[in-house]
Amino acid sequence: MTNTAGPRIGRDDASTASMADRLRAVSLLAWSVAAVGGFLGSVPLGLMMQFGNPEPLLALALPMMYGLGGPSLSAGWALHQFHGVVLALLYVAAVQSNVLAPHARRLRGALGLGVLVGVVTTGVLSVLLMPLWLALVGYPHTPPFPDLAMPEKLWSVLGHVGYALPVTFGYALVARR
């Protein structure tokens, strides 16, 4: 049977190990749990986007961002779920740093990191990247740059925190073993 635990780096070795060594030491189970958490956490966020926005973000904006035209709700959902998994895997890579690793393995740390991920993803993706990308592809409802529309951005933070918690808690539960 394949060892899904992966190689371990001890506390003494963690500060001197390269990032590549730390990434190789992450178990397949930890990567998988984070990816599943990203997929599941994306569902309520996607529902907020689908039913809480007057413009067709999932059906039109996401497909247009990838040159798929639209509207296509199924393509929008597929892209949204893909983003959720990719961001979850990026989270696992990011928390291998010496600063974040100890917090990412504790449930209290996972809560704080979930809030941090929600705020950062809203700021980087929703406030900065989306308006630029949507303007570039000619989306008819492109928000101004930066997109700081309230209360929409507060809902976006809440949705992104809700997305992040299954990722951060799932990772913490398996990484602490």
Backbone bond lengths (Angstrom), bond angles and torsions (degrees), N, CA, C in turn:
res aa  C-N    CA-C-N  psi(-1)  N-CA   C-N-CA  omega(-1)  CA-C   N-CA-C  phi
1 M - - - 1.445 - - 1.526 108.83 -
2 T 1.310 116.84 144.20 1.458 122.13 -178.94 1.514 110.70 -74.81
3 N 1.306 117.02 139.16 1.459 122.24 177.40 1.527 108.45 -78.85
4 T 1.323 117.19 110.47 1.462 120.82 -179.95 1.513 111.84 -88.97
5 A 1.313 117.24 -6.63 1.459 119.71 -179.71 1.520 111.34 -73.78
6 G 1.311 117.85 -29.27 1.463 121.33 179.40 1.516 110.77 75.26
7 P 1.332 116.53 168.36 1.460 119.59 178.55 1.516 110.50 -67.85
8 R 1.303 115.68 151.21 1.461 120.93 -179.72 1.513 109.91 -109.08
9 I 1.304 115.35 142.56 1.461 120.72 172.87 1.517 105.61 -111.83
10 G 1.321 116.02 123.17 1.459 120.24 -179.99 1.514 111.95 -71.76
11 R 1.328 116.80 167.13 1.461 121.37 -179.65 1.523 112.35 -57.98
12 D 1.316 116.68 -39.70 1.460 119.67 -179.42 1.523 111.29 -68.20
13 D 1.334 116.55 -33.15 1.454 120.85 -178.87 1.521 112.65 -80.92
14 A 1.336 118.73 -23.36 1.463 122.25 -171.85 1.515 112.68 -61.01
15 S 1.319 118.09 -37.61 1.461 119.78 -176.80 1.520 112.29 -73.09
16 T 1.323 117.71 -24.16 1.461 119.96 -178.77 1.523 112.93 -101.94
17 A 1.317 117.37 -12.05 1.464 120.55 -179.37 1.520 110.06 -71.14
18 S 1.321 116.01 143.24 1.463 119.80 176.97 1.526 108.80 -72.76
19 M 1.318 115.71 161.72 1.461 119.54 178.53 1.530 109.43 -60.61
20 A 1.312 118.28 -37.88 1.468 120.59 178.50 1.525 110.59 -61.22
21 D 1.336 117.09 -41.36 1.463 120.12 177.72 1.525 110.73 -64.74
22 R 1.335 115.96 -41.11 1.468 119.19 179.27 1.522 111.38 -64.70
23 L 1.337 117.53 -39.50 1.470 120.18 178.58 1.521 111.04 -66.59
24 R 1.327 117.26 -39.56 1.473 120.32 177.27 1.524 111.32 -65.21
25 A 1.315 117.55 -27.57 1.461 121.49 -178.52 1.524 113.11 -77.77
26 V 1.332 117.62 -13.46 1.465 120.22 178.61 1.525 108.02 -71.48
27 S 1.302 116.18 130.66 1.467 120.50 -177.41 1.523 111.25 -70.37
28 L 1.313 114.48 153.40 1.464 120.46 174.56 1.523 109.92 -59.14
29 L 1.309 116.92 -36.16 1.461 120.89 178.10 1.528 110.83 -61.33
30 A 1.329 118.03 -43.78 1.469 121.06 -179.94 1.526 111.10 -64.07
31 W 1.350 117.18 -44.38 1.473 120.05 176.67 1.526 109.97 -59.98
32 S 1.328 116.51 -44.46 1.467 121.36 -176.44 1.517 112.28 -66.11
33 V 1.329 116.18 -44.74 1.470 119.96 -179.85 1.531 110.23 -62.91
34 A 1.317 117.20 -40.92 1.460 119.78 177.67 1.530 111.06 -64.13
35 A 1.334 117.49 -42.37 1.459 120.79 179.39 1.536 111.13 -62.74
36 V 1.318 116.62 -43.51 1.475 120.21 177.50 1.528 109.61 -64.72
37 G 1.333 117.22 -41.17 1.464 120.44 176.37 1.518 111.60 -60.31
38 G 1.334 117.25 -39.68 1.461 121.19 177.73 1.516 111.74 -65.27
39 F 1.319 116.30 -40.30 1.470 120.44 178.23 1.523 110.30 -64.68
40 L 1.350 116.04 -48.64 1.466 119.91 -178.33 1.529 111.76 -67.87
41 G 1.326 117.08 -41.25 1.451 120.38 179.86 1.523 112.97 -65.50
42 S 1.332 116.62 -24.39 1.465 120.63 179.05 1.521 112.58 -73.29
43 V 1.313 117.70 -21.54 1.473 120.04 -176.73 1.529 112.03 -64.09
44 P 1.348 120.19 -55.29 1.465 117.64 179.76 1.531 112.74 -63.29
45 L 1.328 117.59 -35.01 1.461 120.33 176.90 1.525 110.06 -63.78
46 G 1.319 117.01 -42.74 1.466 120.67 177.21 1.520 112.30 -63.21
47 L 1.325 116.46 -38.95 1.473 119.49 176.98 1.525 111.05 -64.54
48 M 1.330 116.41 -38.48 1.467 119.84 175.54 1.528 109.93 -61.85
49 M 1.326 116.43 -41.86 1.463 120.55 -179.91 1.532 110.90 -67.41
50 Q 1.325 116.38 -40.30 1.463 119.90 -176.76 1.519 112.28 -70.78
51 F 1.323 116.94 -43.84 1.459 119.77 -172.64 1.523 114.11 -104.53
52 G 1.334 118.10 -12.55 1.451 120.35 -176.56 1.512 114.68 -101.25
53 N 1.319 117.72 -8.00 1.460 120.88 -178.94 1.524 109.81 -109.15
54 P 1.315 116.75 137.78 1.466 118.08 177.66 1.525 112.74 -70.02
55 E 1.342 117.52 -29.02 1.454 119.77 178.74 1.528 109.56 -92.31
56 P 1.326 116.72 155.13 1.478 120.84 -174.57 1.528 113.17 -81.12
57 L 1.334 116.60 73.31 1.461 120.26 -177.75 1.523 112.84 -60.16
58 L 1.322 116.77 -52.06 1.459 118.91 -177.23 1.519 111.89 -72.08
59 A 1.310 117.72 -43.16 1.469 120.70 -173.61 1.520 113.16 -75.88
60 L 1.334 118.27 -28.38 1.459 119.52 -174.56 1.529 113.30 -122.83
61 A 1.334 117.43 -47.36 1.468 119.53 -174.46 1.527 111.77 -63.12
62 L 1.326 117.76 -51.45 1.467 119.39 -177.94 1.526 112.32 -63.23
63 P 1.330 120.26 -46.76 1.465 118.06 176.26 1.533 112.83 -59.46
64 M 1.329 117.68 -39.42 1.462 119.91 179.38 1.527 111.62 -64.15
65 M 1.326 116.85 -34.88 1.469 120.63 -179.87 1.527 111.73 -61.09
66 Y 1.322 116.77 -25.65 1.461 121.35 -178.75 1.529 112.21 -110.05
67 G 1.330 116.09 15.65 1.462 120.45 176.11 1.506 114.58 72.87
68 L 1.331 117.16 23.15 1.463 120.27 -177.69 1.523 113.25 -95.79
69 G 1.320 117.95 2.40 1.465 118.85 -177.99 1.507 110.42 68.36
70 G 1.270 115.61 -133.91 1.452 119.38 179.23 1.506 109.78 134.59
71 P 1.270 118.00 -173.34 1.463 125.11 2.45 1.527 112.54 -74.34
72 S 1.328 113.96 147.16 1.451 121.74 176.11 1.526 107.91 -150.24
73 L 1.319 115.22 100.94 1.459 119.91 -179.09 1.532 110.88 -63.69
74 S 1.323 117.38 -38.22 1.471 119.13 -179.43 1.537 110.99 -66.60
75 A 1.328 118.30 -40.87 1.468 120.30 177.12 1.522 110.13 -65.52
76 G 1.331 117.08 -40.43 1.459 120.88 178.43 1.519 111.84 -61.12
77 W 1.328 116.55 -44.43 1.460 120.07 178.68 1.531 111.09 -65.51
78 A 1.325 116.87 -42.18 1.468 119.59 179.85 1.531 110.27 -61.20
79 L 1.322 117.51 -44.09 1.464 120.91 178.75 1.527 111.56 -65.78
80 H 1.328 116.07 -40.78 1.465 119.88 179.52 1.533 110.78 -62.35
81 Q 1.323 116.73 -43.64 1.462 120.85 179.88 1.531 110.29 -67.43
82 F 1.322 116.84 -38.03 1.463 120.83 175.66 1.522 110.06 -59.94
83 H 1.335 117.31 -45.60 1.468 120.89 177.66 1.525 110.35 -57.60
84 G 1.337 116.68 -43.17 1.460 120.38 -179.05 1.513 112.86 -60.32
85 V 1.318 117.04 -40.67 1.463 121.00 179.70 1.533 110.17 -70.56
86 V 1.325 117.17 -44.83 1.467 120.51 -179.49 1.530 110.68 -61.41
87 L 1.326 116.86 -44.60 1.470 119.66 179.28 1.524 111.16 -63.69
88 A 1.320 117.58 -35.39 1.469 120.83 177.39 1.531 110.57 -64.55
89 L 1.312 116.86 -41.60 1.466 120.00 178.59 1.528 110.83 -67.72
90 L 1.317 117.04 -36.33 1.468 120.38 175.28 1.529 110.66 -64.67
91 Y 1.331 116.84 -36.22 1.470 120.70 176.23 1.530 110.03 -60.03
92 V 1.330 116.83 -47.69 1.470 119.97 -179.46 1.522 109.99 -59.55
93 A 1.313 116.98 -42.20 1.469 119.65 178.63 1.528 110.38 -64.42
94 A 1.320 117.52 -43.12 1.471 121.26 -176.96 1.525 112.00 -64.72
95 V 1.317 117.64 -37.08 1.467 119.21 -175.77 1.521 112.79 -80.94
96 Q 1.307 117.29 7.88 1.459 119.68 173.00 1.522 110.73 -83.40
97 S 1.326 117.54 -7.49 1.464 120.45 178.80 1.526 109.70 -66.28
98 N 1.314 116.14 154.02 1.460 121.00 -179.27 1.518 112.50 -58.73
99 V 1.312 116.86 -32.32 1.463 120.64 -177.07 1.529 111.49 -74.00
100 L 1.328 117.36 -42.56 1.465 120.75 -172.87 1.529 114.52 -91.75
101 A 1.323 118.14 -27.02 1.468 121.41 -173.01 1.527 114.10 -52.98
102 P 1.325 120.08 -46.66 1.464 118.00 -178.10 1.533 112.55 -64.87
103 H 1.314 117.53 -34.09 1.472 121.24 -179.47 1.529 110.93 -73.58
104 A 1.329 116.52 -36.22 1.459 120.88 -176.68 1.518 112.68 -67.66
105 R 1.328 117.56 -19.48 1.464 121.22 -178.25 1.525 113.28 -92.46
106 R 1.315 117.15 -4.57 1.468 121.48 179.68 1.526 109.61 -110.51
107 L 1.329 116.97 145.54 1.462 119.92 -178.06 1.522 112.06 -64.38
108 R 1.324 117.80 -39.27 1.464 119.97 177.64 1.533 109.90 -64.32
109 G 1.320 116.13 -40.78 1.457 120.49 176.60 1.518 111.78 -64.70
110 A 1.344 116.24 -37.05 1.465 120.59 178.73 1.527 110.85 -63.29
111 L 1.324 116.75 -37.05 1.461 120.15 177.28 1.534 110.27 -63.45
112 G 1.321 116.15 -49.23 1.459 119.89 179.13 1.521 112.28 -62.32
113 L 1.328 116.43 -41.15 1.462 119.68 178.69 1.528 111.45 -68.29
114 G 1.323 117.46 -33.38 1.470 120.28 175.90 1.517 111.57 -62.34
115 V 1.327 116.50 -42.46 1.464 120.33 176.68 1.530 109.70 -65.79
116 L 1.321 116.57 -43.97 1.468 120.27 179.23 1.530 111.06 -60.79
117 V 1.328 117.35 -45.71 1.468 121.18 178.94 1.531 109.88 -60.98
118 G 1.325 117.62 -41.61 1.462 120.48 179.04 1.515 112.51 -61.70
119 V 1.312 116.64 -43.57 1.470 120.99 -179.84 1.533 110.11 -68.67
120 V 1.326 116.85 -45.04 1.470 120.26 -177.73 1.526 111.20 -66.71
121 T 1.326 117.72 -44.21 1.468 118.71 -179.87 1.519 111.21 -65.23
122 T 1.325 117.56 -36.74 1.463 118.96 175.78 1.522 109.87 -63.32
123 G 1.331 116.31 -47.83 1.461 119.63 -178.02 1.516 113.17 -62.44
124 V 1.319 116.23 -48.70 1.462 119.57 -175.34 1.532 111.36 -75.95
125 L 1.324 116.60 -48.39 1.460 119.33 -173.57 1.528 113.24 -82.91
126 S 1.323 117.13 -51.44 1.460 120.68 -173.62 1.527 112.98 -80.37
127 V 1.308 117.05 -41.58 1.475 120.18 -176.35 1.531 111.47 -80.68
128 L 1.339 117.32 -41.47 1.470 120.31 -172.92 1.538 114.21 -103.16
129 L 1.320 117.86 -57.13 1.460 120.88 -171.43 1.528 113.56 -71.27
130 M 1.323 116.92 -48.19 1.475 119.88 -176.04 1.528 112.99 -56.52
131 P 1.332 120.67 -48.83 1.470 118.19 -179.57 1.527 113.06 -59.88
132 L 1.323 116.93 -37.95 1.462 119.96 179.50 1.526 111.48 -68.18
133 W 1.320 115.87 -46.91 1.461 121.03 -177.93 1.533 110.09 -65.45
134 L 1.340 116.53 -43.11 1.465 119.75 -179.75 1.524 111.90 -65.43
135 A 1.319 117.10 -37.91 1.470 120.16 176.20 1.521 110.18 -64.23
136 L 1.331 116.60 -39.61 1.461 121.95 -178.84 1.528 111.81 -62.15
137 V 1.339 116.78 -37.94 1.469 119.72 -177.89 1.526 113.05 -92.77
138 G 1.339 117.80 0.92 1.457 121.02 176.38 1.516 115.61 78.16
139 Y 1.304 116.89 29.51 1.469 120.84 177.69 1.531 108.73 -62.51
140 P 1.332 118.01 128.82 1.469 120.11 -172.93 1.534 115.57 -68.07
141 H 1.313 118.21 -17.12 1.470 121.52 -178.85 1.530 111.36 -112.81
142 T 1.323 116.90 32.11 1.461 120.63 -176.79 1.526 110.84 -59.38
143 P 1.335 116.82 126.05 1.471 119.40 177.25 1.525 110.40 -75.42
144 P 1.319 117.28 164.08 1.464 119.82 176.63 1.529 110.20 -67.68
145 F 1.327 114.98 160.30 1.462 120.49 176.61 1.512 109.40 -106.62
146 P 1.300 118.84 131.96 1.468 128.68 -12.81 1.523 109.59 -72.83
147 D 1.318 115.34 152.15 1.468 120.16 -177.96 1.526 108.98 -87.39
148 L 1.324 114.56 97.37 1.469 121.22 179.98 1.523 111.74 -114.42
149 A 1.329 116.88 27.97 1.466 121.39 -178.48 1.528 109.98 -61.06
150 M 1.307 115.37 128.39 1.461 121.44 177.38 1.518 108.97 -110.18
151 P 1.291 119.84 145.66 1.469 129.62 4.75 1.528 113.54 -87.37
152 E 1.335 117.65 6.57 1.467 120.11 -176.73 1.531 113.09 -55.18
153 K 1.318 117.40 -40.65 1.466 119.14 -178.06 1.521 111.78 -70.26
154 L 1.324 117.58 -29.75 1.472 118.98 174.91 1.531 110.02 -66.35
155 W 1.337 116.10 -40.03 1.470 119.69 175.89 1.521 110.19 -65.36
156 S 1.330 116.47 -36.32 1.460 120.62 178.21 1.530 110.96 -63.48
157 V 1.329 116.77 -42.97 1.469 119.82 176.64 1.523 109.91 -60.34
158 L 1.322 116.66 -46.66 1.465 120.74 179.60 1.531 110.50 -59.44
159 G 1.332 117.24 -44.61 1.463 120.80 179.10 1.516 112.79 -64.76
160 H 1.340 116.83 -39.71 1.455 119.91 179.79 1.531 112.25 -72.46
161 V 1.323 117.48 -32.45 1.471 119.75 173.86 1.537 108.72 -66.29
162 G 1.333 116.04 -44.47 1.469 119.68 176.55 1.521 112.32 -59.25
163 Y 1.321 116.04 -36.90 1.467 120.47 175.09 1.536 110.44 -63.04
164 A 1.321 116.52 -46.52 1.463 121.70 -170.18 1.524 113.48 -71.86
165 L 1.305 118.84 -31.23 1.466 120.23 -173.87 1.528 114.36 -59.65
166 P 1.341 120.23 -42.71 1.473 117.40 175.80 1.529 112.57 -62.66
167 V 1.319 116.67 -30.90 1.464 120.79 178.16 1.527 110.02 -69.05
168 T 1.327 116.09 -53.13 1.462 119.91 -173.88 1.528 111.86 -69.44
169 F 1.336 117.74 -40.97 1.459 119.76 178.93 1.522 111.46 -70.86
170 G 1.328 117.11 -40.84 1.463 120.01 177.98 1.518 110.88 -59.89
171 Y 1.327 116.00 -45.85 1.458 119.80 178.88 1.528 110.65 -62.25
172 A 1.314 117.19 -45.04 1.465 120.77 -178.62 1.529 111.27 -60.67
173 L 1.300 117.13 -40.37 1.458 120.52 -178.23 1.523 112.36 -63.96
174 V 1.329 117.44 -38.29 1.462 118.36 -178.45 1.524 112.60 -90.88
175 A 1.317 118.07 -27.76 1.475 120.45 -178.08 1.516 112.39 -76.77
176 R 1.315 117.26 -21.33 1.470 119.35 -178.03 1.514 112.87 -82.19
177 R 1.319 118.40 -7.80 1.468 120.97 -178.91 1.494 111.83 -69.02
